[in-house]
Amino acid sequence: MRRVSSFAIVAAATLFVAATPLLAQSPAQVRHGPVDVLGPAVVSFELTANPKFIDCLQDPNTLEQPSATVTVLRGALNDALQLHLQHFKPGLAFDLFTVQRSQLLSDGKPDPNFKNFGFAWYQSDVEVGAKGQGHVQIRTILLDDIFGFDPDAGVLPINTFHVGFWFDDPQDAAACGFDPTKPTPFNGAHKAGPMAMISVPDATFSVGPLCTNPQVVGQTIACNP
């Protein structure tokens, strides 16, 4: 977790909301070609809570379930992602990542065959304010194109089409059964808590929602921008 001011987070989210109508209506702003060729100009989806830790996420002052909405605006050179949290326990902090695989199935249930998240990219910190809300924006390559590779390890390009966030402080999930002495690497200190919420795969192609145009290529599923 890199600590930043709440004002900066809110200001960035406000600018993104204000700019969205203009950018979404302008095909010239879209990366690599027209909107109808690349896919939708704006993509929105909900993240799903890790069932084991939902009680450690929920705001005790409301009966509403915690929710996390992701909106991604396709841009000319890169994309803008806005994450909006509601009904969270005030004071929680999280670490936002894009990852290769989700721990959940398309129906939100835990995947019994899940082994690990695969490639993961640290994108941002997220903080929940006194009213149980959190806002953050990132700008990078996201829709259809996000990938990483490591020639030293012989790893070919791998897409990270899922979005999720992890408890920054392992103690925040201890009451729900997480062992703080066994942290995960999902923060700047590599001593984070468990996955809190994540996107679910497409029911047909089993890819993450950052892939807007999945297609069958031979024996594999590819995202064709």
Sine and cosine of phi, psi and omega as CSV:
sin_phi,cos_phi,sin_psi,cos_psi,sin_omega,cos_omega
0.00,0.00,0.84,-0.54,0.14,-0.99
-0.98,-0.18,0.91,-0.42,-0.09,-1.00
-0.95,0.31,0.79,-0.61,0.07,-1.00
-0.74,-0.67,0.26,-0.97,-0.05,-1.00
-0.96,0.28,0.57,-0.82,0.06,-1.00
-0.88,0.47,-0.53,0.85,0.01,-1.00
-0.87,0.49,-0.66,0.75,-0.03,-1.00
-0.90,0.43,-0.63,0.78,0.00,-1.00
-0.91,0.41,-0.74,0.67,-0.02,-1.00
-0.90,0.44,-0.65,0.76,0.00,-1.00
-0.89,0.46,-0.67,0.74,0.00,-1.00
-0.90,0.44,-0.68,0.73,0.02,-1.00
-0.89,0.45,-0.63,0.78,0.00,-1.00
-0.90,0.43,-0.68,0.73,0.02,-1.00
-0.89,0.45,-0.63,0.78,0.00,-1.00
-0.90,0.44,-0.72,0.70,0.00,-1.00
-0.88,0.47,-0.66,0.75,-0.02,-1.00
-0.92,0.40,-0.57,0.82,-0.08,-1.00
-0.99,0.11,-0.36,0.93,-0.12,-0.99
-0.82,0.58,-0.76,0.65,-0.04,-1.00
-0.86,0.52,-0.65,0.76,-0.03,-1.00
-0.92,0.39,-0.73,0.68,-0.06,-1.00
-0.94,0.34,-0.62,0.78,-0.04,-1.00
-0.91,0.41,-0.41,0.91,-0.06,-1.00
-1.00,-0.06,0.01,1.00,-0.11,-0.99
-0.90,-0.44,0.98,-0.19,0.01,-1.00
-0.84,0.54,-0.45,0.89,-0.02,-1.00
-0.91,0.41,-0.33,0.94,-0.02,-1.00
-1.00,0.09,-0.11,0.99,-0.14,-0.99
-1.00,0.07,0.69,-0.72,-0.10,-1.00
-0.93,0.38,0.80,-0.60,0.18,-0.98
0.96,0.27,-0.08,1.00,0.00,-1.00
0.30,-0.95,-0.04,-1.00,-0.04,-1.00
-0.92,0.40,0.38,-0.92,-0.03,-1.00
-0.86,0.51,-0.67,0.74,-0.10,-1.00
-0.94,0.34,-0.27,0.96,0.07,-1.00
-1.00,0.05,-0.70,0.72,-0.08,-1.00
-0.98,0.18,-0.51,0.86,-0.12,-0.99
0.80,-0.61,-0.14,-0.99,-0.07,-1.00
-0.89,0.45,0.56,-0.83,0.02,-1.00
-0.96,0.26,-0.49,0.87,0.01,-1.00
-0.76,-0.65,0.75,-0.67,0.03,-1.00
-0.83,-0.55,0.72,-0.69,0.01,-1.00
-0.73,-0.68,0.65,-0.76,0.02,-1.00
-0.41,-0.91,0.34,-0.94,0.01,-1.00
-0.99,-0.14,0.56,-0.83,0.17,-0.99
-1.00,-0.02,0.46,-0.89,-0.05,-1.00
-0.93,-0.37,0.70,-0.71,-0.03,-1.00
-0.95,0.32,0.58,-0.81,0.17,-0.99
-0.91,0.41,0.91,-0.40,-0.13,-0.99
-0.80,0.60,-0.55,0.83,-0.06,-1.00
-0.94,0.35,-0.41,0.91,-0.15,-0.99
-0.88,-0.48,0.23,0.97,-0.06,-1.00
-0.90,0.44,-0.55,0.84,0.01,-1.00
-0.92,0.40,-0.40,0.92,0.03,-1.00
-1.00,0.05,-0.09,1.00,0.05,-1.00
-0.99,-0.13,-0.55,0.84,-0.21,-0.98
-0.94,0.33,0.66,-0.76,0.09,-1.00
-0.92,0.39,0.86,-0.50,-0.02,-1.00
-0.93,0.37,-0.17,0.98,-0.04,-1.00
-1.00,-0.04,0.08,1.00,0.00,-1.00
-0.57,-0.82,0.39,-0.92,0.08,-1.00
-1.00,-0.01,-0.09,1.00,0.00,-1.00
-0.94,0.33,0.61,-0.79,0.05,-1.00
-0.97,0.23,0.57,-0.82,0.06,-1.00
-0.89,0.46,0.63,-0.77,0.01,-1.00
-0.71,-0.70,0.50,-0.87,0.02,-1.00
-0.68,-0.74,0.89,-0.45,-0.03,-1.00
-0.94,-0.34,0.76,-0.65,0.04,-1.00
-0.94,-0.33,0.77,-0.63,0.10,-0.99
-0.82,-0.58,0.79,-0.61,-0.04,-1.00
-0.86,-0.51,0.80,-0.61,0.02,-1.00
-0.96,-0.28,0.86,-0.51,0.00,-1.00
-0.95,0.31,0.75,-0.66,-0.05,-1.00
-0.87,-0.49,0.07,-1.00,-0.05,-1.00
-0.94,0.35,-0.71,0.71,-0.04,-1.00
-0.94,-0.35,-0.42,0.91,0.02,-1.00
-0.34,-0.94,0.00,-1.00,-0.07,-1.00
-0.89,-0.45,0.40,-0.92,0.03,-1.00
-0.92,-0.40,0.82,-0.57,0.03,-1.00
-0.92,-0.39,0.75,-0.66,0.10,-1.00
-0.89,-0.45,0.76,-0.65,0.07,-1.00
-0.92,-0.38,0.78,-0.63,0.00,-1.00
-0.83,-0.56,0.85,-0.52,0.03,-1.00
-0.96,-0.27,0.61,-0.79,0.08,-1.00
-0.66,-0.75,0.52,-0.85,0.11,-0.99
0.90,0.43,0.60,0.80,0.07,-1.00
-0.99,-0.16,0.39,-0.92,0.08,-1.00
-0.89,0.46,0.85,-0.53,-0.02,-1.00
-0.85,0.53,0.62,-0.78,0.05,-1.00
1.00,-0.05,-0.15,0.99,0.02,-1.00
-0.94,0.35,0.48,-0.88,0.06,-1.00
-0.77,-0.64,0.60,-0.80,-0.05,-1.00
-0.71,-0.71,0.22,-0.98,0.05,-1.00
-0.81,-0.58,0.84,-0.53,-0.10,-0.99
-1.00,-0.04,0.73,-0.68,0.00,-1.00
-0.72,-0.70,0.44,-0.90,0.34,-0.94
-0.97,-0.23,0.69,-0.72,-0.10,-0.99
-0.71,-0.70,0.28,-0.96,-0.04,-1.00
-0.96,0.26,-0.64,0.77,-0.10,-1.00
-0.76,-0.65,0.48,-0.88,0.08,-1.00
-0.99,-0.15,0.49,-0.87,0.06,-1.00
-0.99,0.14,-0.16,0.99,-0.08,-1.00
-0.92,-0.40,0.41,-0.91,0.11,-0.99
-0.99,0.11,0.08,-1.00,-0.05,-1.00
-0.89,0.45,-0.40,0.92,0.03,-1.00
-1.00,-0.01,0.10,1.00,0.03,-1.00
1.00,0.05,-0.02,1.00,0.02,-1.00
-1.00,0.08,0.46,-0.89,0.03,-1.00
-0.86,0.51,0.67,-0.74,0.03,-1.00
-0.98,0.19,0.90,-0.43,-0.03,-1.00
-0.92,0.40,-0.30,0.95,-0.01,-1.00
-0.98,-0.17,0.10,1.00,-0.04,-1.00
-0.92,0.39,0.70,-0.72,0.04,-1.00
-0.89,-0.45,-0.73,0.69,0.03,-1.00
-0.31,-0.95,0.13,-0.99,-0.07,-1.00
-0.99,0.10,-0.11,0.99,-0.03,-1.00
0.94,0.33,-0.53,-0.85,0.04,-1.00
-0.87,0.49,0.63,-0.78,0.00,-1.00
-0.62,-0.78,0.70,-0.71,0.03,-1.00
-0.86,-0.50,0.82,-0.57,0.04,-1.00
-0.96,0.29,0.85,-0.53,-0.10,-0.99
-0.94,-0.35,-0.64,0.77,-0.08,-1.00
-0.19,-0.98,0.28,-0.96,0.22,-0.98
-1.00,-0.08,0.43,-0.91,0.01,-1.00
-0.70,-0.72,0.73,-0.68,0.02,-1.00
-0.80,-0.59,0.64,-0.77,0.02,-1.00
-0.99,-0.14,0.78,-0.62,-0.03,-1.00
-0.99,0.10,-0.11,-0.99,-0.08,-1.00
-0.90,0.43,-0.41,0.91,-0.01,-1.00
-1.00,-0.07,0.18,0.98,0.04,-1.00
0.98,0.20,0.32,0.95,-0.01,-1.00
-0.88,-0.48,0.41,-0.91,0.07,-1.00
-0.56,-0.83,0.58,-0.81,-0.01,-1.00
-0.67,-0.74,0.67,-0.74,0.10,-1.00
-0.44,-0.90,0.48,-0.88,0.05,-1.00
-0.76,-0.65,0.63,-0.78,0.16,-0.99
-0.80,-0.60,0.40,-0.92,0.06,-1.00
-0.73,-0.68,0.89,-0.46,-0.01,-1.00
-0.22,-0.98,-0.01,-1.00,0.13,-0.99
-0.96,0.29,0.83,-0.56,-0.06,-1.00
-0.73,-0.68,-0.92,0.39,-0.15,-0.99
-0.92,0.39,0.86,-0.51,0.14,-0.99
0.94,0.33,-0.35,0.94,-0.14,-0.99
-0.91,-0.42,-0.23,0.97,-0.14,-0.99
-0.89,0.45,0.78,-0.63,-0.01,-1.00
-0.36,-0.93,0.24,-0.97,0.13,-0.99
-0.60,-0.80,0.33,-0.94,0.07,-1.00
-0.44,-0.90,0.29,-0.96,-0.01,-1.00
-0.64,-0.77,0.99,-0.11,-0.01,-1.00
-0.90,0.43,-0.48,0.88,0.03,-1.00
-0.89,0.45,-0.58,0.82,-0.01,-1.00
-1.00,-0.09,0.02,1.00,-0.01,-1.00
0.95,0.30,0.42,0.91,-0.03,-1.00
-1.00,-0.06,0.86,-0.51,0.04,-1.00
-0.96,0.27,0.23,-0.97,0.00,-1.00
-0.80,0.60,0.76,-0.65,-0.01,-1.00
-0.78,-0.62,0.77,-0.64,0.01,-1.00
-0.99,0.17,0.53,-0.85,0.09,-1.00
-0.85,-0.53,0.99,0.12,-0.14,-0.99
-1.00,-0.06,0.09,1.00,0.05,-1.00
-0.96,-0.27,0.48,-0.88,0.04,-1.00
-0.85,-0.52,0.74,-0.67,0.04,-1.00
-0.41,-0.91,0.23,-0.97,0.09,-1.00
-0.66,-0.75,0.47,-0.88,-0.12,-0.99
-0.89,-0.45,0.51,-0.86,0.15,-0.99
-0.85,0.52,0.80,-0.61,0.03,-1.00
-0.95,0.31,-0.63,0.77,-0.02,-1.00
-0.97,-0.25,0.91,-0.42,0.00,-1.00
-0.82,0.57,-0.49,0.87,-0.02,-1.00
-0.90,0.43,-0.44,0.90,-0.02,-1.00
-0.93,0.38,-0.29,0.96,0.02,-1.00
-0.94,-0.35,0.04,1.00,-0.07,-1.00
-0.89,0.46,-0.62,0.78,-0.02,-1.00
-0.91,0.42,-0.30,0.95,0.00,-1.00
-0.98,-0.19,0.18,0.98,0.11,-0.99
0.96,-0.28,0.03,1.00,0.03,-1.00
-0.99,0.17,0.66,-0.75,0.01,-1.00
-1.00,0.00,0.96,-0.29,-0.04,-1.00
-0.90,0.45,-0.29,0.96,0.03,-1.00
-0.98,0.18,-0.07,1.00,0.02,-1.00
-0.81,-0.59,0.92,0.39,-0.07,-1.00
-0.93,0.36,0.28,-0.96,0.10,-0.99
-0.99,-0.16,0.26,-0.96,-0.06,-1.00
-1.00,0.07,0.24,0.97,-0.20,-0.98
-1.00,0.01,0.76,0.66,0.27,-0.96
-0.40,-0.91,-0.01,-1.00,-0.09,-1.00
-0.90,0.44,-0.50,0.87,0.02,-1.00
-1.00,0.00,-0.06,1.00,-0.05,-1.00
0.87,0.50,0.58,0.82,0.04,-1.00
-0.65,-0.76,0.87,0.49,-0.05,-1.00
-0.99,-0.12,0.08,-1.00,0.10,-0.99
-1.00,0.01,-0.33,-0.94,-0.05,-1.00
-0.99,0.17,0.16,-0.99,0.11,-0.99
-0.90,0.45,0.76,-0.65,-0.03,-1.00
-0.99,-0.12,-0.78,0.63,0.02,-1.00
-0.56,-0.83,0.49,-0.87,-0.05,-1.00
-0.41,-0.91,0.34,-0.94,0.09,-1.00
-0.96,0.27,0.37,-0.93,0.05,-1.00
-0.95,-0.31,0.44,-0.90,-0.03,-1.00
-0.96,0.28,0.39,-0.92,0.11,-0.99
-0.87,0.49,0.68,-0.73,-0.09,-1.00
-0.92,0.38,-0.44,0.90,-0.04,-1.00
-1.00,-0.03,-0.73,0.68,-0.13,-0.99
-0.96,-0.27,-0.20,0.98,0.03,-1.00
0.89,0.46,0.54,0.84,0.08,-1.00
-0.93,-0.36,0.31,-0.95,0.00,-1.00
-0.97,0.26,0.28,-0.96,-0.11,-0.99
-0.95,0.32,-0.19,0.98,0.09,-1.00
-0.97,0.26,-0.19,0.98,0.15,-0.99
-1.00,-0.07,0.94,-0.34,-0.09,-1.00
-1.00,-0.10,-0.14,0.99,-0.06,-1.00
-0.62,-0.78,0.90,0.43,-0.03,-1.00
-0.94,0.34,0.62,-0.79,0.01,-1.00
-0.62,-0.79,0.45,-0.89,0.06,-1.00
-0.99,0.11,0.84,-0.55,0.05,-1.00
-0.83,-0.56,0.98,-0.22,-0.07,-1.00
0.90,0.43,-0.86,-0.51,0.00,-1.00
-0.99,-0.17,0.13,0.99,-0.06,-1.00
-0.82,-0.57,0.25,-0.97,0.10,-1.00
-0.97,-0.22,0.80,-0.60,-0.01,-1.00
-0.83,-0.55,0.41,-0.91,0.08,-1.00
-0.98,-0.20,0.89,-0.45,-0.10,-0.99
-0.98,-0.22,0.99,-0.13,-0.03,-1.00
-0.94,0.35,0.00,0.00,0.00,0.00
